[in-house]
């Protein structure tokens, strides 16, 4: 019995000992942004399962990053060096959910440009959007986001 209690105590200490660093919180914002972009690509590629999975990852990591930002757990250097600009400029609003909605819109708009425009930013035929989304999804390794 003492051995079990001792093991449990060690596990609790090990878990409590690892607190997120400023950089780790900032990278959560990057993961959120990437997951939101990829969720848009998955939706355009007609993969609703992947869309939902990636959206949820973006949402969860975004909430953690916003909470850390609001509680001054991310240094200015990490905000500037590790958080996506599109995430950072949208950290205003009445609630974290509101901010995440704006961030999702910005990330999906960014991904949309890659799907719906050519290299000269001219609109392309809508029949190519699904193929472009699938290609971009694969090239950016969206399936690897966990």
C-alpha positions in Angstrom: 0.0 0.0 0.0 2.8 2.4 0.8 4.4 1.6 -2.5 1.2 2.5 -4.4 0.9 5.8 -2.4 4.5 6.6 -3.1 4.2 5.9 -6.8 1.0 8.1 -7.0 2.9 10.9 -5.2 5.8 10.7 -7.6 3.4 10.8 -10.6 1.7 13.9 -9.2 5.0 15.6 -8.6 6.2 14.8 -12.1 3.0 16.2 -13.6 3.0 19.3 -11.5 6.8 19.9 -12.2 6.2 20.4 -15.9 4.6 23.7 -16.4 4.3 25.2 -19.8 6.9 27.7 -20.8 6.3 31.0 -22.5 7.5 29.6 -25.8 5.3 26.5 -25.5 2.2 28.7 -25.0 3.2 30.8 -28.0 3.6 27.7 -30.1 0.1 26.6 -29.1 -1.1 29.7 -30.9 0.8 28.6 -34.0 -0.7 25.1 -33.8 -4.1 26.6 -33.4 -3.6 28.8 -36.5 -2.3 25.9 -38.6 -5.1 23.6 -37.5 -7.7 26.3 -38.4 -6.1 26.7 -41.9 -6.0 23.0 -42.4 -9.6 22.6 -41.3 -10.6 25.0 -44.0 -8.6 23.0 -46.5 -10.2 19.7 -45.3 -13.7 21.3 -45.7 -13.0 22.4 -49.2 -11.6 18.9 -50.0 -14.9 17.5 -48.8 -13.4 15.7 -45.8 -15.8 16.6 -43.0 -14.2 14.2 -40.5 -10.8 15.9 -40.9 -12.5 19.3 -40.9 -14.0 18.6 -37.5 -10.9 17.0 -36.0 -8.7 19.9 -37.1 -11.2 22.6 -36.0 -11.4 21.0 -32.5 -7.6 21.0 -32.3 -7.4 24.6 -33.4 -10.1 25.6 -30.9 -8.5 23.7 -27.9 -5.0 25.0 -28.5 -6.3 28.5 -29.3 -8.2 28.6 -25.9 -5.0 27.6 -24.1 -2.9 30.2 -25.9 -5.4 33.0 -25.3 -5.7 32.1 -21.7 -1.9 32.2 -21.4 -1.7 35.5 -23.2 -4.4 37.1 -21.0 -2.6 35.9 -17.9 0.8 37.2 -19.1 2.3 33.8 -19.4 3.8 34.6 -22.8 6.7 36.9 -23.1 6.8 39.8 -25.6 9.7 38.1 -27.4 7.6 34.9 -27.8 4.6 36.8 -28.9 6.7 38.5 -31.6 8.8 35.5 -32.5 6.6 32.5 -32.2 2.9 33.5 -32.5 1.4 33.9 -36.0 0.8 37.5 -36.8 -2.8 36.7 -37.8 -3.4 35.2 -34.3 -1.8 38.0 -32.4 -3.6 40.9 -34.1 -6.9 39.3 -33.3 -6.4 39.0 -29.5 -9.2 41.5 -28.7 -12.8 41.1 -28.1 -15.4 40.4 -25.4 -14.4 36.7 -24.8 -12.0 34.0 -25.8 -14.6 32.4 -27.9 -15.2 35.6 -29.8 -11.5 36.0 -30.4 -11.2 32.4 -31.6 -14.1 33.1 -34.1 -12.2 36.0 -35.5 -8.9 34.0 -35.6 -10.7 31.1 -37.3 -12.1 33.5 -39.9 -8.7 35.1 -40.5 -6.9 31.7 -40.8 -9.5 30.2 -43.1 -9.5 33.4 -45.3 -5.7 33.0 -45.5 -6.1 29.3 -46.6 -9.0 30.3 -49.0 -6.6 32.5 -51.0 -4.4 29.5 -51.7 -7.4 27.5 -52.9 -9.3 30.0 -54.9 -6.7 32.3 -56.5 -3.8 31.7 -58.8 -0.2 32.8 -58.2 -1.1 36.3 -59.5 -4.1 36.5 -57.1 -6.6 36.2 -59.9 -9.7 34.1 -59.2 -9.6 30.6 -60.6 -12.5 28.4 -61.8 -14.5 26.9 -58.9 -14.1 23.4 -60.4 -10.5 23.5 -59.3 -11.0 24.5 -55.7 -11.4 20.9 -54.3 -8.3 19.7 -56.1 -6.3 22.7 -54.9 -7.5 22.2 -51.4 -6.5 18.5 -51.4 -3.1 19.4 -52.8 -2.4 22.2 -50.3 -3.7 19.9 -47.5 -1.1 17.3 -48.5 1.8 19.7 -49.1 1.4 21.3 -45.7 1.1 18.0 -43.9 -2.2 18.8 -42.3 -2.8 15.1 -41.4 0.2 15.3 -39.0 -1.4 17.9 -36.8 -2.3 16.2 -33.5 
